[in-house]
């Protein structure tokens, strides 16, 4: 005889105020979470250590899942309820820095994870910013002088650049006007 069960209450699951001094994505593998209706799932105020290597797999699964990278970690074969649970954990959790400061887990991961054409890797955001800034020279900050030498204007205050551009434009307009008037006379 099959056993019949009567549902007397909707299942609910609350996962809040947990602290993970050492985090791993495997800790969030809770098969029962997929059986809980989404409206009865409460996830908030969870904390993990801010360590890019340990949150990388969760971030790739929850935040970078739209990227199609070869050899991408995470996601394969994840049940919908399990995926929702992990995404909600990722979105609602904070991470604790070495100095005790707390920052949103999503913000931390987006700052520390660098997306390249082939991979997502952990990089220090300050070092990455310096590396990118040293390689990038904005075209509007380069001006060709009469000697065809490149002069970088980025070192000058913006107001000086504007004054120089206005003076140069006024001079060009004046020269052009003089030529037009000379032709008319």
Secondary structure as GFF3:
##gff-version 3
##sequence-region A 1 185
A	DSSP	beta_strand	13	16	.	.	.	ID=ss1
A	DSSP	beta_strand	19	20	.	.	.	ID=ss2
A	DSSP	three_ten_helix	25	28	.	.	.	ID=ss3
A	DSSP	three_ten_helix	31	35	.	.	.	ID=ss4
A	DSSP	three_ten_helix	38	40	.	.	.	ID=ss5
A	DSSP	beta_strand	41	44	.	.	.	ID=ss6
A	DSSP	beta_strand	47	49	.	.	.	ID=ss7
A	DSSP	alpha_helix	52	62	.	.	.	ID=ss8
A	DSSP	alpha_helix	80	92	.	.	.	ID=ss9
A	DSSP	beta_strand	94	96	.	.	.	ID=ss10
A	DSSP	beta_strand	102	104	.	.	.	ID=ss11
A	DSSP	alpha_helix	105	112	.	.	.	ID=ss12
A	DSSP	beta_strand	113	115	.	.	.	ID=ss13
A	DSSP	beta_strand	120	122	.	.	.	ID=ss14
A	DSSP	alpha_helix	125	135	.	.	.	ID=ss15
A	DSSP	three_ten_helix	139	141	.	.	.	ID=ss16
A	DSSP	beta_strand	142	144	.	.	.	ID=ss17
A	DSSP	beta_strand	150	152	.	.	.	ID=ss18
A	DSSP	alpha_helix	158	184	.	.	.	ID=ss19
###
